[in-house]
């Protein structure tokens, strides 16, 4: 996986596309989401 610090967005549409792509990839990786929620104190509920 590429570091998020090594990208260059040429415009807002490019940045939006990259962000949507990373969110789509991360939605299948529960560890990333759990880690983010843990640091905020939030929890997931069904």
mmCIF entry with sequence, helices, sheets and N, C-alpha, C, O atoms, coordinates in Angstrom:
data_MODEL
# 
_entry.id   MODEL 
# 
_entity.id                         1 
_entity.type                       polymer 
_entity.pdbx_number_of_molecules   1 
# 
_entity_poly.entity_id                      1 
_entity_poly.type                           'polypeptide(L)' 
_entity_poly.nstd_linkage                   no 
_entity_poly.nstd_monomer                   no 
_entity_poly.pdbx_seq_one_letter_code       
;(UNK)(UNK)(UNK)(UNK)(UNK)(UNK)(UNK)(UNK)(UNK)(UNK)(UNK)(UNK)(UNK)(UNK)(UNK)(UNK)
(UNK)(UNK)(UNK)(UNK)(UNK)(UNK)(UNK)(UNK)(UNK)(UNK)(UNK)(UNK)(UNK)(UNK)(UNK)(UNK)
(UNK)(UNK)(UNK)(UNK)(UNK)(UNK)(UNK)(UNK)(UNK)(UNK)(UNK)(UNK)(UNK)(UNK)
;
_entity_poly.pdbx_seq_one_letter_code_can   XXXXXXXXXXXXXXXXXXXXXXXXXXXXXXXXXXXXXXXXXXXXXX 
_entity_poly.pdbx_strand_id                 A 
# 
loop_
_entity_poly_seq.entity_id 
_entity_poly_seq.num 
_entity_poly_seq.mon_id 
_entity_poly_seq.hetero 
1 1  UNK n 
1 2  UNK n 
1 3  UNK n 
1 4  UNK n 
1 5  UNK n 
1 6  UNK n 
1 7  UNK n 
1 8  UNK n 
1 9  UNK n 
1 10 UNK n 
1 11 UNK n 
1 12 UNK n 
1 13 UNK n 
1 14 UNK n 
1 15 UNK n 
1 16 UNK n 
1 17 UNK n 
1 18 UNK n 
1 19 UNK n 
1 20 UNK n 
1 21 UNK n 
1 22 UNK n 
1 23 UNK n 
1 24 UNK n 
1 25 UNK n 
1 26 UNK n 
1 27 UNK n 
1 28 UNK n 
1 29 UNK n 
1 30 UNK n 
1 31 UNK n 
1 32 UNK n 
1 33 UNK n 
1 34 UNK n 
1 35 UNK n 
1 36 UNK n 
1 37 UNK n 
1 38 UNK n 
1 39 UNK n 
1 40 UNK n 
1 41 UNK n 
1 42 UNK n 
1 43 UNK n 
1 44 UNK n 
1 45 UNK n 
1 46 UNK n 
# 
_struct_asym.id          A 
_struct_asym.entity_id   1 
# 
loop_
_struct_conf.conf_type_id 
_struct_conf.id 
_struct_conf.pdbx_PDB_helix_id 
_struct_conf.beg_label_comp_id 
_struct_conf.beg_label_asym_id 
_struct_conf.beg_label_seq_id 
_struct_conf.pdbx_beg_PDB_ins_code 
_struct_conf.end_label_comp_id 
_struct_conf.end_label_asym_id 
_struct_conf.end_label_seq_id 
_struct_conf.pdbx_end_PDB_ins_code 
_struct_conf.beg_auth_comp_id 
_struct_conf.beg_auth_asym_id 
_struct_conf.beg_auth_seq_id 
_struct_conf.end_auth_comp_id 
_struct_conf.end_auth_asym_id 
_struct_conf.end_auth_seq_id 
_struct_conf.pdbx_PDB_helix_class 
_struct_conf.details 
_struct_conf.pdbx_PDB_helix_length 
HELX_P HELX_P1 AA1 UNK A 4  ? UNK A 6  ? UNK A 4  UNK A 6  5 ? 3  
HELX_P HELX_P2 AA2 UNK A 12 ? UNK A 26 ? UNK A 12 UNK A 26 1 ? 15 
HELX_P HELX_P3 AA3 UNK A 30 ? UNK A 40 ? UNK A 30 UNK A 40 1 ? 11 
# 
_struct_conf_type.id          HELX_P 
_struct_conf_type.criteria    ? 
_struct_conf_type.reference   ? 
# 
loop_
_atom_site.group_PDB 
_atom_site.id 
_atom_site.type_symbol 
_atom_site.label_atom_id 
_atom_site.label_alt_id 
_atom_site.label_comp_id 
_atom_site.label_asym_id 
_atom_site.label_entity_id 
_atom_site.label_seq_id 
_atom_site.pdbx_PDB_ins_code 
_atom_site.Cartn_x 
_atom_site.Cartn_y 
_atom_site.Cartn_z 
_atom_site.occupancy 
_atom_site.B_iso_or_equiv 
_atom_site.pdbx_formal_charge 
_atom_site.auth_seq_id 
_atom_site.auth_comp_id 
_atom_site.auth_asym_id 
_atom_site.auth_atom_id 
_atom_site.pdbx_PDB_model_num 
ATOM 1   N N  . UNK A 1 1  ? 0.852   -1.189 0.000  1.00 0.00 ? 1  UNK A N  1 
ATOM 2   C CA . UNK A 1 1  ? 0.000   0.000  0.000  1.00 0.00 ? 1  UNK A CA 1 
ATOM 3   C C  . UNK A 1 1  ? 0.886   1.237  0.000  1.00 0.00 ? 1  UNK A C  1 
ATOM 4   O O  . UNK A 1 1  ? 1.867   1.313  0.740  1.00 0.00 ? 1  UNK A O  1 
ATOM 5   N N  . UNK A 1 2  ? 0.532   2.192  -0.829 1.00 0.00 ? 2  UNK A N  1 
ATOM 6   C CA . UNK A 1 2  ? 1.276   3.439  -0.901 1.00 0.00 ? 2  UNK A CA 1 
ATOM 7   C C  . UNK A 1 2  ? 0.979   4.309  0.306  1.00 0.00 ? 2  UNK A C  1 
ATOM 8   O O  . UNK A 1 2  ? -0.135  4.316  0.829  1.00 0.00 ? 2  UNK A O  1 
ATOM 9   N N  . UNK A 1 3  ? 1.982   5.033  0.733  1.00 0.00 ? 3  UNK A N  1 
ATOM 10  C CA . UNK A 1 3  ? 1.789   5.980  1.826  1.00 0.00 ? 3  UNK A CA 1 
ATOM 11  C C  . UNK A 1 3  ? 0.866   7.103  1.378  1.00 0.00 ? 3  UNK A C  1 
ATOM 12  O O  . UNK A 1 3  ? 0.949   7.570  0.242  1.00 0.00 ? 3  UNK A O  1 
ATOM 13  N N  . UNK A 1 4  ? -0.005  7.528  2.266  1.00 0.00 ? 4  UNK A N  1 
ATOM 14  C CA . UNK A 1 4  ? -0.912  8.631  1.936  1.00 0.00 ? 4  UNK A CA 1 
ATOM 15  C C  . UNK A 1 4  ? -0.146  9.948  1.784  1.00 0.00 ? 4  UNK A C  1 
ATOM 16  O O  . UNK A 1 4  ? -0.669  10.911 1.223  1.00 0.00 ? 4  UNK A O  1 
ATOM 17  N N  . UNK A 1 5  ? 1.084   9.986  2.282  1.00 0.00 ? 5  UNK A N  1 
ATOM 18  C CA . UNK A 1 5  ? 1.883   11.205 2.201  1.00 0.00 ? 5  UNK A CA 1 
ATOM 19  C C  . UNK A 1 5  ? 2.575   11.360 0.854  1.00 0.00 ? 5  UNK A C  1 
ATOM 20  O O  . UNK A 1 5  ? 3.172   12.404 0.595  1.00 0.00 ? 5  UNK A O  1 
ATOM 21  N N  . UNK A 1 6  ? 2.512   10.348 -0.013 1.00 0.00 ? 6  UNK A N  1 
ATOM 22  C CA . UNK A 1 6  ? 3.256   10.406 -1.269 1.00 0.00 ? 6  UNK A CA 1 
ATOM 23  C C  . UNK A 1 6  ? 2.364   10.669 -2.473 1.00 0.00 ? 6  UNK A C  1 
ATOM 24  O O  . UNK A 1 6  ? 2.705   10.258 -3.582 1.00 0.00 ? 6  UNK A O  1 
ATOM 25  N N  . UNK A 1 7  ? 1.248   11.332 -2.291 1.00 0.00 ? 7  UNK A N  1 
ATOM 26  C CA . UNK A 1 7  ? 0.385   11.621 -3.431 1.00 0.00 ? 7  UNK A CA 1 
ATOM 27  C C  . UNK A 1 7  ? 0.387   13.116 -3.712 1.00 0.00 ? 7  UNK A C  1 
ATOM 28  O O  . UNK A 1 7  ? 0.692   13.934 -2.845 1.00 0.00 ? 7  UNK A O  1 
ATOM 29  N N  . UNK A 1 8  ? 0.042   13.440 -4.930 1.00 0.00 ? 8  UNK A N  1 
ATOM 30  C CA . UNK A 1 8  ? -0.099  14.831 -5.329 1.00 0.00 ? 8  UNK A CA 1 
ATOM 31  C C  . UNK A 1 8  ? -1.432  14.972 -6.056 1.00 0.00 ? 8  UNK A C  1 
ATOM 32  O O  . UNK A 1 8  ? -1.610  14.434 -7.149 1.00 0.00 ? 8  UNK A O  1 
ATOM 33  N N  . UNK A 1 9  ? -2.348  15.684 -5.458 1.00 0.00 ? 9  UNK A N  1 
ATOM 34  C CA . UNK A 1 9  ? -3.653  15.907 -6.088 1.00 0.00 ? 9  UNK A CA 1 
ATOM 35  C C  . UNK A 1 9  ? -3.536  17.125 -6.999 1.00 0.00 ? 9  UNK A C  1 
ATOM 36  O O  . UNK A 1 9  ? -3.132  18.203 -6.562 1.00 0.00 ? 9  UNK A O  1 
ATOM 37  N N  . UNK A 1 10 ? -3.888  16.944 -8.252 1.00 0.00 ? 10 UNK A N  1 
ATOM 38  C CA . UNK A 1 10 ? -3.769  18.047 -9.206 1.00 0.00 ? 10 UNK A CA 1 
ATOM 39  C C  . UNK A 1 10 ? -4.957  18.997 -9.141 1.00 0.00 ? 10 UNK A C  1 
ATOM 40  O O  . UNK A 1 10 ? -4.836  20.168 -9.500 1.00 0.00 ? 10 UNK A O  1 
ATOM 41  N N  . UNK A 1 11 ? -6.102  18.501 -8.684 1.00 0.00 ? 11 UNK A N  1 
ATOM 42  C CA . UNK A 1 11 ? -7.271  19.360 -8.520 1.00 0.00 ? 11 UNK A CA 1 
ATOM 43  C C  . UNK A 1 11 ? -8.246  18.679 -7.552 1.00 0.00 ? 11 UNK A C  1 
ATOM 44  O O  . UNK A 1 11 ? -8.001  17.564 -7.091 1.00 0.00 ? 11 UNK A O  1 
ATOM 45  N N  . UNK A 1 12 ? -9.331  19.354 -7.259 1.00 0.00 ? 12 UNK A N  1 
ATOM 46  C CA . UNK A 1 12 ? -10.293 18.841 -6.286 1.00 0.00 ? 12 UNK A CA 1 
ATOM 47  C C  . UNK A 1 12 ? -10.931 17.536 -6.753 1.00 0.00 ? 12 UNK A C  1 
ATOM 48  O O  . UNK A 1 12 ? -11.163 16.643 -5.938 1.00 0.00 ? 12 UNK A O  1 
ATOM 49  N N  . UNK A 1 13 ? -11.218 17.410 -8.041 1.00 0.00 ? 13 UNK A N  1 
ATOM 50  C CA . UNK A 1 13 ? -11.806 16.170 -8.559 1.00 0.00 ? 13 UNK A CA 1 
ATOM 51  C C  . UNK A 1 13 ? -10.860 14.987 -8.370 1.00 0.00 ? 13 UNK A C  1 
ATOM 52  O O  . UNK A 1 13 ? -11.297 13.888 -8.028 1.00 0.00 ? 13 UNK A O  1 
ATOM 53  N N  . UNK A 1 14 ? -9.582  15.210 -8.591 1.00 0.00 ? 14 UNK A N  1 
ATOM 54  C CA . UNK A 1 14 ? -8.581  14.154 -8.408 1.00 0.00 ? 14 UNK A CA 1 
ATOM 55  C C  . UNK A 1 14 ? -8.510  13.750 -6.934 1.00 0.00 ? 14 UNK A C  1 
ATOM 56  O O  . UNK A 1 14 ? -8.480  12.561 -6.616 1.00 0.00 ? 14 UNK A O  1 
ATOM 57  N N  . UNK A 1 15 ? -8.485  14.733 -6.040 1.00 0.00 ? 15 UNK A N  1 
ATOM 58  C CA . UNK A 1 15 ? -8.445  14.454 -4.607 1.00 0.00 ? 15 UNK A CA 1 
ATOM 59  C C  . UNK A 1 15 ? -9.697  13.694 -4.173 1.00 0.00 ? 15 UNK A C  1 
ATOM 60  O O  . UNK A 1 15 ? -9.608  12.756 -3.381 1.00 0.00 ? 15 UNK A O  1 
ATOM 61  N N  . UNK A 1 16 ? -10.859 14.090 -4.685 1.00 0.00 ? 16 UNK A N  1 
ATOM 62  C CA . UNK A 1 16 ? -12.111 13.409 -4.360 1.00 0.00 ? 16 UNK A CA 1 
ATOM 63  C C  . UNK A 1 16 ? -12.075 11.960 -4.822 1.00 0.00 ? 16 UNK A C  1 
ATOM 64  O O  . UNK A 1 16 ? -12.472 11.059 -4.083 1.00 0.00 ? 16 UNK A O  1 
ATOM 65  N N  . UNK A 1 17 ? -11.601 11.737 -6.033 1.00 0.00 ? 17 UNK A N  1 
ATOM 66  C CA . UNK A 1 17 ? -11.503 10.377 -6.562 1.00 0.00 ? 17 UNK A CA 1 
ATOM 67  C C  . UNK A 1 17 ? -10.570 9.505  -5.740 1.00 0.00 ? 17 UNK A C  1 
ATOM 68  O O  . UNK A 1 17 ? -10.881 8.349  -5.456 1.00 0.00 ? 17 UNK A O  1 
ATOM 69  N N  . UNK A 1 18 ? -9.421  10.062 -5.357 1.00 0.00 ? 18 UNK A N  1 
ATOM 70  C CA . UNK A 1 18 ? -8.467  9.290  -4.546 1.00 0.00 ? 18 UNK A CA 1 
ATOM 71  C C  . UNK A 1 18 ? -9.060  8.969  -3.177 1.00 0.00 ? 18 UNK A C  1 
ATOM 72  O O  . UNK A 1 18 ? -8.886  7.861  -2.670 1.00 0.00 ? 18 UNK A O  1 
ATOM 73  N N  . UNK A 1 19 ? -9.755  9.927  -2.582 1.00 0.00 ? 19 UNK A N  1 
ATOM 74  C CA . UNK A 1 19 ? -10.357 9.710  -1.267 1.00 0.00 ? 19 UNK A CA 1 
ATOM 75  C C  . UNK A 1 19 ? -11.429 8.635  -1.332 1.00 0.00 ? 19 UNK A C  1 
ATOM 76  O O  . UNK A 1 19 ? -11.478 7.758  -0.470 1.00 0.00 ? 19 UNK A O  1 
ATOM 77  N N  . UNK A 1 20 ? -12.285 8.690  -2.337 1.00 0.00 ? 20 UNK A N  1 
ATOM 78  C CA . UNK A 1 20 ? -13.331 7.674  -2.489 1.00 0.00 ? 20 UNK A CA 1 
ATOM 79  C C  . UNK A 1 20 ? -12.728 6.294  -2.688 1.00 0.00 ? 20 UNK A C  1 
ATOM 80  O O  . UNK A 1 20 ? -13.223 5.309  -2.141 1.00 0.00 ? 20 UNK A O  1 
ATOM 81  N N  . UNK A 1 21 ? -11.657 6.224  -3.471 1.00 0.00 ? 21 UNK A N  1 
ATOM 82  C CA . UNK A 1 21 ? -10.995 4.935  -3.707 1.00 0.00 ? 21 UNK A CA 1 
ATOM 83  C C  . UNK A 1 21 ? -10.444 4.367  -2.403 1.00 0.00 ? 21 UNK A C  1 
ATOM 84  O O  . UNK A 1 21 ? -10.631 3.184  -2.119 1.00 0.00 ? 21 UNK A O  1 
ATOM 85  N N  . UNK A 1 22 ? -9.763  5.197  -1.604 1.00 0.00 ? 22 UNK A N  1 
ATOM 86  C CA . UNK A 1 22 ? -9.184  4.711  -0.339 1.00 0.00 ? 22 UNK A CA 1 
ATOM 87  C C  . UNK A 1 22 ? -10.291 4.288  0.626  1.00 0.00 ? 22 UNK A C  1 
ATOM 88  O O  . UNK A 1 22 ? -10.134 3.296  1.338  1.00 0.00 ? 22 UNK A O  1 
ATOM 89  N N  . UNK A 1 23 ? -11.403 5.016  0.665  1.00 0.00 ? 23 UNK A N  1 
ATOM 90  C CA . UNK A 1 23 ? -12.517 4.633  1.531  1.00 0.00 ? 23 UNK A CA 1 
ATOM 91  C C  . UNK A 1 23 ? -13.100 3.295  1.101  1.00 0.00 ? 23 UNK A C  1 
ATOM 92  O O  . UNK A 1 23 ? -13.441 2.468  1.946  1.00 0.00 ? 23 UNK A O  1 
ATOM 93  N N  . UNK A 1 24 ? -13.216 3.075  -0.209 1.00 0.00 ? 24 UNK A N  1 
ATOM 94  C CA . UNK A 1 24 ? -13.741 1.812  -0.713 1.00 0.00 ? 24 UNK A CA 1 
ATOM 95  C C  . UNK A 1 24 ? -12.816 0.656  -0.335 1.00 0.00 ? 24 UNK A C  1 
ATOM 96  O O  . UNK A 1 24 ? -13.287 -0.407 0.069  1.00 0.00 ? 24 UNK A O  1 
ATOM 97  N N  . UNK A 1 25 ? -11.510 0.856  -0.463 1.00 0.00 ? 25 UNK A N  1 
ATOM 98  C CA . UNK A 1 25 ? -10.537 -0.177 -0.094 1.00 0.00 ? 25 UNK A CA 1 
ATOM 99  C C  . UNK A 1 25 ? -10.613 -0.454 1.407  1.00 0.00 ? 25 UNK A C  1 
ATOM 100 O O  . UNK A 1 25 ? -10.598 -1.610 1.829  1.00 0.00 ? 25 UNK A O  1 
ATOM 101 N N  . UNK A 1 26 ? -10.695 0.605  2.207  1.00 0.00 ? 26 UNK A N  1 
ATOM 102 C CA . UNK A 1 26 ? -10.679 0.444  3.660  1.00 0.00 ? 26 UNK A CA 1 
ATOM 103 C C  . UNK A 1 26 ? -11.976 -0.111 4.225  1.00 0.00 ? 26 UNK A C  1 
ATOM 104 O O  . UNK A 1 26 ? -11.968 -0.638 5.337  1.00 0.00 ? 26 UNK A O  1 
ATOM 105 N N  . UNK A 1 27 ? -13.091 -0.018 3.508  1.00 0.00 ? 27 UNK A N  1 
ATOM 106 C CA . UNK A 1 27 ? -14.345 -0.540 4.043  1.00 0.00 ? 27 UNK A CA 1 
ATOM 107 C C  . UNK A 1 27 ? -14.290 -2.048 4.191  1.00 0.00 ? 27 UNK A C  1 
ATOM 108 O O  . UNK A 1 27 ? -15.070 -2.623 4.950  1.00 0.00 ? 27 UNK A O  1 
ATOM 109 N N  . UNK A 1 28 ? -13.382 -2.697 3.477  1.00 0.00 ? 28 UNK A N  1 
ATOM 110 C CA . UNK A 1 28 ? -13.223 -4.142 3.568  1.00 0.00 ? 28 UNK A CA 1 
ATOM 111 C C  . UNK A 1 28 ? -12.149 -4.531 4.575  1.00 0.00 ? 28 UNK A C  1 
ATOM 112 O O  . UNK A 1 28 ? -11.849 -5.715 4.727  1.00 0.00 ? 28 UNK A O  1 
ATOM 113 N N  . UNK A 1 29 ? -11.572 -3.565 5.258  1.00 0.00 ? 29 UNK A N  1 
ATOM 114 C CA . UNK A 1 29 ? -10.533 -3.815 6.244  1.00 0.00 ? 29 UNK A CA 1 
ATOM 115 C C  . UNK A 1 29 ? -11.023 -3.285 7.591  1.00 0.00 ? 29 UNK A C  1 
ATOM 116 O O  . UNK A 1 29 ? -10.791 -2.127 7.938  1.00 0.00 ? 29 UNK A O  1 
ATOM 117 N N  . UNK A 1 30 ? -11.698 -4.146 8.336  1.00 0.00 ? 30 UNK A N  1 
ATOM 118 C CA . UNK A 1 30 ? -12.326 -3.733 9.598  1.00 0.00 ? 30 UNK A CA 1 
ATOM 119 C C  . UNK A 1 30 ? -11.309 -3.206 10.600 1.00 0.00 ? 30 UNK A C  1 
ATOM 120 O O  . UNK A 1 30 ? -11.651 -2.361 11.427 1.00 0.00 ? 30 UNK A O  1 
ATOM 121 N N  . UNK A 1 31 ? -10.081 -3.674 10.549 1.00 0.00 ? 31 UNK A N  1 
ATOM 122 C CA . UNK A 1 31 ? -9.054  -3.223 11.484 1.00 0.00 ? 31 UNK A CA 1 
ATOM 123 C C  . UNK A 1 31 ? -8.779  -1.738 11.380 1.00 0.00 ? 31 UNK A C  1 
ATOM 124 O O  . UNK A 1 31 ? -8.539  -1.081 12.392 1.00 0.00 ? 31 UNK A O  1 
ATOM 125 N N  . UNK A 1 32 ? -8.808  -1.204 10.181 1.00 0.00 ? 32 UNK A N  1 
ATOM 126 C CA . UNK A 1 32 ? -8.565  0.227  9.984  1.00 0.00 ? 32 UNK A CA 1 
ATOM 127 C C  . UNK A 1 32 ? -9.687  1.033  10.614 1.00 0.00 ? 32 UNK A C  1 
ATOM 128 O O  . UNK A 1 32 ? -9.436  1.991  11.345 1.00 0.00 ? 32 UNK A O  1 
ATOM 129 N N  . UNK A 1 33 ? -10.916 0.649  10.332 1.00 0.00 ? 33 UNK A N  1 
ATOM 130 C CA . UNK A 1 33 ? -12.066 1.377  10.870 1.00 0.00 ? 33 UNK A CA 1 
ATOM 131 C C  . UNK A 1 33 ? -12.116 1.251  12.388 1.00 0.00 ? 33 UNK A C  1 
ATOM 132 O O  . UNK A 1 33 ? -12.350 2.241  13.081 1.00 0.00 ? 33 UNK A O  1 
ATOM 133 N N  . UNK A 1 34 ? -11.898 0.049  12.913 1.00 0.00 ? 34 UNK A N  1 
ATOM 134 C CA . UNK A 1 34 ? -11.889 -0.139 14.367 1.00 0.00 ? 34 UNK A CA 1 
ATOM 135 C C  . UNK A 1 34 ? -10.808 0.716  15.016 1.00 0.00 ? 34 UNK A C  1 
ATOM 136 O O  . UNK A 1 34 ? -11.036 1.305  16.072 1.00 0.00 ? 34 UNK A O  1 
ATOM 137 N N  . UNK A 1 35 ? -9.639  0.789  14.396 1.00 0.00 ? 35 UNK A N  1 
ATOM 138 C CA . UNK A 1 35 ? -8.551  1.598  14.939 1.00 0.00 ? 35 UNK A CA 1 
ATOM 139 C C  . UNK A 1 35 ? -8.896  3.075  14.967 1.00 0.00 ? 35 UNK A C  1 
ATOM 140 O O  . UNK A 1 35 ? -8.585  3.771  15.934 1.00 0.00 ? 35 UNK A O  1 
ATOM 141 N N  . UNK A 1 36 ? -9.536  3.554  13.912 1.00 0.00 ? 36 UNK A N  1 
ATOM 142 C CA . UNK A 1 36 ? -9.937  4.964  13.868 1.00 0.00 ? 36 UNK A CA 1 
ATOM 143 C C  . UNK A 1 36 ? -10.992 5.262  14.928 1.00 0.00 ? 36 UNK A C  1 
ATOM 144 O O  . UNK A 1 36 ? -10.928 6.289  15.603 1.00 0.00 ? 36 UNK A O  1 
ATOM 145 N N  . UNK A 1 37 ? -11.960 4.361  15.071 1.00 0.00 ? 37 UNK A N  1 
ATOM 146 C CA . UNK A 1 37 ? -13.020 4.579  16.057 1.00 0.00 ? 37 UNK A CA 1 
ATOM 147 C C  . UNK A 1 37 ? -12.476 4.512  17.477 1.00 0.00 ? 37 UNK A C  1 
ATOM 148 O O  . UNK A 1 37 ? -12.920 5.261  18.347 1.00 0.00 ? 37 UNK A O  1 
ATOM 149 N N  . UNK A 1 38 ? -11.526 3.626  17.716 1.00 0.00 ? 38 UNK A N  1 
ATOM 150 C CA . UNK A 1 38 ? -10.953 3.489  19.055 1.00 0.00 ? 38 UNK A CA 1 
ATOM 151 C C  . UNK A 1 38 ? -10.309 4.792  19.503 1.00 0.00 ? 38 UNK A C  1 
ATOM 152 O O  . UNK A 1 38 ? -10.453 5.191  20.659 1.00 0.00 ? 38 UNK A O  1 
ATOM 153 N N  . UNK A 1 39 ? -9.604  5.452  18.605 1.00 0.00 ? 39 UNK A N  1 
ATOM 154 C CA . UNK A 1 39 ? -8.927  6.694  18.982 1.00 0.00 ? 39 UNK A CA 1 
ATOM 155 C C  . UNK A 1 39 ? -9.903  7.834  19.243 1.00 0.00 ? 39 UNK A C  1 
ATOM 156 O O  . UNK A 1 39 ? -9.559  8.791  19.936 1.00 0.00 ? 39 UNK A O  1 
ATOM 157 N N  . UNK A 1 40 ? -11.124 7.746  18.696 1.00 0.00 ? 40 UNK A N  1 
ATOM 158 C CA . UNK A 1 40 ? -12.109 8.809  18.912 1.00 0.00 ? 40 UNK A CA 1 
ATOM 159 C C  . UNK A 1 40 ? -13.026 8.521  20.094 1.00 0.00 ? 40 UNK A C  1 
ATOM 160 O O  . UNK A 1 40 ? -13.708 9.414  20.596 1.00 0.00 ? 40 UNK A O  1 
ATOM 161 N N  . UNK A 1 41 ? -13.035 7.253  20.537 1.00 0.00 ? 41 UNK A N  1 
ATOM 162 C CA . UNK A 1 41 ? -13.939 6.873  21.616 1.00 0.00 ? 41 UNK A CA 1 
ATOM 163 C C  . UNK A 1 41 ? -15.321 6.483  21.116 1.00 0.00 ? 41 UNK A C  1 
ATOM 164 O O  . UNK A 1 41 ? -16.205 6.193  21.922 1.00 0.00 ? 41 UNK A O  1 
ATOM 165 N N  . UNK A 1 42 ? -15.525 6.471  19.791 1.00 0.00 ? 42 UNK A N  1 
ATOM 166 C CA . UNK A 1 42 ? -16.814 6.098  19.212 1.00 0.00 ? 42 UNK A CA 1 
ATOM 167 C C  . UNK A 1 42 ? -16.897 4.587  19.034 1.00 0.00 ? 42 UNK A C  1 
ATOM 168 O O  . UNK A 1 42 ? -15.871 3.908  19.000 1.00 0.00 ? 42 UNK A O  1 
ATOM 169 N N  . UNK A 1 43 ? -18.116 4.059  18.919 1.00 0.00 ? 43 UNK A N  1 
ATOM 170 C CA . UNK A 1 43 ? -18.314 2.632  18.688 1.00 0.00 ? 43 UNK A CA 1 
ATOM 171 C C  . UNK A 1 43 ? -19.318 2.437  17.565 1.00 0.00 ? 43 UNK A C  1 
ATOM 172 O O  . UNK A 1 43 ? -20.135 3.313  17.280 1.00 0.00 ? 43 UNK A O  1 
ATOM 173 N N  . UNK A 1 44 ? -19.244 1.269  16.930 1.00 0.00 ? 44 UNK A N  1 
ATOM 174 C CA . UNK A 1 44 ? -20.219 0.910  15.901 1.00 0.00 ? 44 UNK A CA 1 
ATOM 175 C C  . UNK A 1 44 ? -21.376 0.170  16.547 1.00 0.00 ? 44 UNK A C  1 
ATOM 176 O O  . UNK A 1 44 ? -21.165 -0.681 17.411 1.00 0.00 ? 44 UNK A O  1 
ATOM 177 N N  . UNK A 1 45 ? -22.600 0.489  16.135 1.00 0.00 ? 45 UNK A N  1 
ATOM 178 C CA . UNK A 1 45 ? -23.767 -0.249 16.607 1.00 0.00 ? 45 UNK A CA 1 
ATOM 179 C C  . UNK A 1 45 ? -24.586 -0.668 15.406 1.00 0.00 ? 45 UNK A C  1 
ATOM 180 O O  . UNK A 1 45 ? -24.631 0.038  14.398 1.00 0.00 ? 45 UNK A O  1 
ATOM 181 N N  . UNK A 1 46 ? -25.229 -1.805 15.510 1.00 0.00 ? 46 UNK A N  1 
ATOM 182 C CA . UNK A 1 46 ? -26.073 -2.300 14.413 1.00 0.00 ? 46 UNK A CA 1 
ATOM 183 C C  . UNK A 1 46 ? -27.492 -1.828 14.574 1.00 0.00 ? 46 UNK A C  1 
ATOM 184 O O  . UNK A 1 46 ? -28.347 -2.145 13.747 1.00 0.00 ? 46 UNK A O  1 
# 
